[in-house]
Amino acid sequence: MVKSDNTIFGRPLASEARMPLQLPCMLHYSDHNFRAATANISYAGVGVRLPADRPGFKTSGLLAVSVLDVGRFDVLVSWKRVDRLGLRFVSRKTARPILNAYFAKTGKYPF
């Protein structure tokens, strides 16, 4: 299990405004890809829901996530709980313009 440094009583602390986002995504490893779905997104990272039929999902080796209609981001796993992952962007500086373009296109922003 991946442990996060910013938790209290086992729950992630809200450190960045998040926006609900229900889009298909692809988790990228060096040797394969894995389909999932987003739960939310922020300027810091993305929340992902794993398919229920995939028990024992491994977080090691995860390199990036591609979110349909948004873009591809290099990520690190912040936490994993049952069927959910918290992924943080390796570089907020490179993620920000991609996110700004998506938020401007949709007219929806995290708050």
ABEGO torsion letter per residue (X at the ends): XBBBABBBGGBBBBABBBBBBBBBBBBBBAABBBBBBBABBBAAEBBBBBBAABBGBBABGBABBBBBGAEBBBBBBABBBGABBBBBBABAAAAAAAAAAAAAAAGBBBX
